[in-house]
Amino acid sequence: MKRPMPLPLLWALALLLAVARNSFASLIPPETTPAGWQQKGQEQQFSGAELYRHIDGGAELYIQFGFERLAVQDYIKETHEVRVEIYKMNDPAGANAVFAEITRGMSTQAVYGTVCALDDYQILFQRGAYCVSVTTYETGTETLAAMAALAVKIDAALIDTLTKKP
């Protein structure tokens, strides 16, 4: 017969999970980034098989390569909207495999992350075990500037996260 987990150990585990969830959420830029934009709604997080609730039909790719969790936040300014998605994979190799697949046929460069792909509607980049997507359904100076500001802020947060000593 299995013995129940001791209460102090259970509390420590719950605290560790809460800290990990909050540190992941800290990668999402605050409402003041980009200037003049606001977060639309609450940040959404998905882990494991919950990913199917967000991208049913595309989740298999991420899960195949070690999907851990996803944070999603929308930003708005007047009629403009930008979506941020930060995918955390189990390791950099998994993130690299996903990035290679979702950018197949696109030219890549090193503007954001260790590698990125850009067009008028999206900024996709990878750094460490993270794949980031900053997208819009409309193009224009306002949304391109907002996407760039968000990508810069996320990349800086990732660098900070990945260089911190445990």
ABEGO torsion letter per residue (X at the ends): XBBBBBAAAAAAAAAAAAAAAAAAAAABBBAAOBBGBBBBEBBBBBBEAAAAAABBGAAAAAAAAGBABBBBBBBBBEABBBBBBBBBBABAAAAAAAAAAAABGBBBBAABEABBBBBAABBBBBBEABBBBBBBABBEAAAAAAAAAAAAAAAAAAAAAAABBX
